[in-house]
Amino acid sequence: MEVAARLRPHDDSIWLALGGLRDALDDSAGALNAYDQAVRFAPFYAHTNWERGNLKLRMGRYDEAFSEMRQAAAKNPNLLPTFIDLALGVSRDDVTMAEGLVQINDDRSRLAFARTLASKGRGEDALKQLQLLKTPVSRDTRLELVRQLIAAKCYREGFELWNSESSNHDLPVIVDGGFESSLSINNTGFGWRFATGEQRIEMSQDATERQSGTRSLKINFGGHSSPGNLLLSQYLVVEPDRSYRINYAVKSREIVSGGLPVITVDDVDSGETLARSEPIAESTDGWRSASFTFTAKSTAKAVVLGLRRNYCQTSPCPIFGVVWLDSFSIEALPKAQ
């Protein structure tokens, strides 16, 4: 490689390869000399600054290293998330120190900082960064951040961001408990989520049958479906060790199955079922109001409210008939004295 560098002295890729070899042989000084040549002959490329910055970081020359990496990230914005992640690691997750190392001073870098914080489960810090943006994020970016916060188990912060446009919901809340809004099959945030792949189940809004408002959710069971799987669900943000009551209205017609539908509440992390309603009756005389209570676990941040079928004693276990749901709500019960 040294011979190749002499023969092609203006080729930055050869200098980078030579620097990598010398670094692997613990020749830091020689590696730095090679990286210097790479930067010299490719001054407008990001990767040359990036490699030299990484070497300086390992050599303990932190100020020079971060200056080098800032230059690289300015030339190639795709390096910014990695740079931020590195700064958080060096600062031992000190957000203020990492912000200073990266020198967050515009909306692009601040949004990247917020994304990284969200992915690391630093929900409150991510929201603080978003509040400092000069221009509000787009709806698509906001929903992407909501998904990141949910994936990182920052449910309360995710709901706060999801709710920031409307400010119509105070916790605890079941979003669109009356199924009045348009149904979204691909919802990955808050609000109702609908199972995919259940070919013999049809869900739709029904304006003719309703317990309140102008619509209800109609579920038509046409044969096979998987007992135990969530057919309909929603994240609910709760407080640890707090008891709640779920209220809803149901109507059914000619349900035939060994595994009747039931409303459940599961712990979001462990998947443990905390409570379940009475099975939905095979047929009802009009709408019935129902409720059941549950207590969140001591570590709970959220629970999952859902509709599923009870398990059957035989397999396969088809189900036929129609169920209507409406008027879901949640109320926090008084804390025990």
SVG drawing of the C-alpha trace seen along z (x, -y; Angstrom):
<svg xmlns="http://www.w3.org/2000/svg" viewBox="-84 -30 91 60">
<polyline fill="none" stroke="black" stroke-width="0.4" points="0.0,0.0 2.9,-2.4 4.3,-1.6 0.8,-2.2 0.5,-5.5 3.8,-6.7 2.7,-5.7 -0.7,-7.3 -0.1,-10.1 -3.4,-11.9 -5.6,-8.9 -7.4,-9.5 -8.8,-6.0 -5.3,-4.5 -4.2,-6.9 -7.4,-5.9 -6.6,-2.2 -3.0,-2.8 -4.2,-4.7 -6.5,-1.8 -3.7,0.7 -1.3,-1.4 -4.0,-2.0 -4.6,1.8 -0.9,2.2 -1.1,-0.3 0.9,-2.9 -1.3,-5.9 1.3,-8.4 1.7,-6.7 -2.1,-6.3 -2.6,-10.0 0.0,-10.9 -1.8,-8.8 -5.2,-10.3 -3.7,-13.8 -2.7,-13.0 -6.3,-11.7 -7.8,-15.0 -5.2,-17.0 -6.1,-15.4 -9.9,-15.1 -10.7,-18.3 -14.3,-18.4 -15.1,-14.8 -16.7,-13.9 -15.3,-10.4 -11.7,-11.6 -12.5,-14.0 -14.6,-11.3 -11.8,-8.7 -9.3,-11.2 -11.7,-12.3 -12.3,-8.8 -8.5,-8.2 -8.0,-11.4 -10.8,-10.4 -9.1,-7.1 -5.8,-9.0 -7.6,-11.1 -7.4,-14.3 -11.1,-15.1 -11.4,-18.7 -9.7,-18.0 -11.7,-14.9 -15.1,-16.5 -14.1,-19.5 -13.1,-17.0 -16.4,-15.1 -18.4,-18.3 -16.8,-19.1 -17.6,-15.6 -21.3,-15.9 -21.6,-19.3 -20.4,-17.9 -22.5,-14.7 -25.7,-15.0 -26.1,-11.3 -23.3,-11.1 -25.1,-13.3 -27.1,-10.5 -23.9,-8.5 -22.1,-11.6 -24.8,-12.4 -24.8,-8.8 -21.1,-8.9 -21.3,-12.2 -23.9,-10.7 -21.6,-7.8 -18.6,-9.9 -20.6,-12.2 -22.2,-9.1 -25.7,-10.2 -25.3,-13.8 -27.7,-15.6 -26.3,-19.0 -22.7,-17.9 -23.6,-16.0 -25.4,-19.0 -22.3,-21.1 -20.0,-18.5 -22.1,-18.3 -22.8,-22.0 -26.6,-21.8 -27.4,-25.2 -29.9,-24.7 -33.2,-22.8 -31.7,-20.0 -29.2,-19.0 -31.7,-19.6 -34.3,-17.3 -31.6,-14.6 -30.8,-15.0 -34.4,-14.6 -34.7,-11.5 -31.7,-9.9 -32.9,-10.8 -36.3,-9.3 -34.8,-6.0 -32.8,-5.8 -35.9,-6.1 -35.1,-9.7 -38.6,-10.8 -38.7,-13.9 -35.4,-15.2 -36.6,-14.5 -39.7,-16.6 -37.6,-19.5 -35.5,-19.5 -38.6,-19.6 -39.9,-22.6 -36.7,-24.4 -37.2,-24.0 -37.8,-27.3 -40.1,-25.6 -42.6,-22.9 -42.0,-19.4 -44.3,-18.0 -47.1,-15.6 -45.2,-12.7 -42.1,-13.5 -44.2,-13.9 -45.8,-10.5 -42.4,-8.9 -41.2,-10.3 -44.3,-9.0 -43.5,-5.5 -40.0,-5.8 -41.1,-6.8 -43.6,-4.0 -41.0,-1.5 -38.7,-2.9 -41.6,-2.5 -42.0,-6.2 -45.8,-6.0 -46.6,-9.2 -44.2,-11.3 -45.4,-9.6 -49.0,-10.4 -48.1,-14.0 -46.4,-14.5 -49.2,-12.7 -51.8,-14.8 -49.9,-18.1 -51.9,-19.1 -55.3,-18.8 -54.9,-19.1 -58.3,-17.5 -57.5,-14.6 -56.6,-14.5 -55.2,-11.4 -56.5,-8.8 -58.3,-8.5 -59.6,-6.1 -59.1,-7.8 -62.2,-7.8 -64.1,-5.6 -67.3,-6.1 -65.6,-5.2 -66.6,-8.5 -63.3,-9.2 -62.2,-7.5 -60.7,-4.1 -57.0,-3.8 -55.8,-0.3 -52.1,-1.2 -52.2,-3.2 -49.0,-2.7 -49.5,-5.4 -52.4,-6.0 -56.0,-5.3 -57.5,-2.1 -55.3,0.6 -56.9,3.3 -55.5,6.7 -54.3,7.7 -54.4,11.1 -57.8,12.1 -59.5,12.8 -62.8,14.0 -63.4,10.8 -64.8,7.6 -64.8,4.4 -66.6,1.2 -68.3,-1.8 -72.1,-1.5 -74.3,-4.6 -77.6,-2.7 -76.7,-0.9 -75.2,-3.1 -75.4,-3.6 -74.1,-7.2 -72.9,-9.6 -73.4,-8.9 -71.5,-5.6 -70.5,-2.4 -67.9,0.3 -69.5,3.3 -67.5,6.6 -68.8,9.4 -67.3,12.8 -67.5,15.1 -65.7,18.2 -62.1,18.9 -60.1,16.5 -57.4,17.1 -58.5,17.3 -56.3,15.2 -55.1,12.8 -56.0,9.2 -58.5,8.2 -58.8,4.6 -56.5,2.7 -55.3,-0.6 -52.5,-1.8 -53.8,-3.5 -51.3,-5.6 -51.8,-4.8 -50.2,-5.4 -48.5,-2.6 -50.6,-0.8 -53.7,-2.8 -57.1,-1.2 -59.3,-2.1 -62.8,-1.3 -63.4,-0.5 -66.9,-1.4 -68.4,-0.4 -71.5,0.6 -72.1,3.7 -74.7,5.3 -74.5,8.8 -76.5,11.0 -76.3,14.7 -72.8,15.3 -71.9,19.0 -68.6,20.2 -66.9,22.1 -64.7,19.1 -66.8,15.9 -65.4,12.4 -64.2,10.7 -62.7,7.2 -59.3,7.4 -56.6,5.2 -53.0,6.4 -49.8,5.0 -47.9,3.5 -44.5,4.9 -45.2,8.4 -48.3,9.1 -50.0,10.3 -53.8,10.0 -54.8,7.8 -58.5,8.1 -61.2,9.2 -64.9,8.5 -67.6,11.1 -67.8,12.8 -70.0,11.0 -73.4,12.6 -74.5,14.7 -77.4,12.3 -78.5,9.2 -81.8,7.4 -80.5,4.0 -77.5,2.3 -76.1,3.2 -73.8,1.1 -71.0,2.9 -67.8,2.2 -65.0,3.9 -62.0,2.7 -58.3,3.4 -55.3,2.3 -52.0,1.3 -48.9,3.0 -46.3,1.2 -44.0,0.7 -46.7,-0.1 -46.4,-3.0 -49.3,-1.8 -51.7,1.0 -53.3,2.4 -57.1,2.4 -58.3,4.9 -60.9,7.2 -60.0,10.9 -61.7,14.3 -61.6,16.7 -59.7,19.9 -61.7,22.9 -61.6,26.5 -61.4,27.8 -59.5,26.8 -60.3,25.5 -62.7,23.1 -64.7,20.9 -66.9,18.0 -69.9,16.6 -72.2,13.6 -72.1,9.9 -70.9,7.7 -71.3,3.9 -69.1,1.8 -69.5,-1.8 -69.1,-4.4 -65.7,-3.2 -64.4,-5.3 -62.0,-5.0 -62.1,-6.5 -59.5,-6.5 -60.8,-5.2 -60.1,-6.9 -56.8,-5.9 -57.0,-3.7 -56.4,-5.7"/>
</svg>
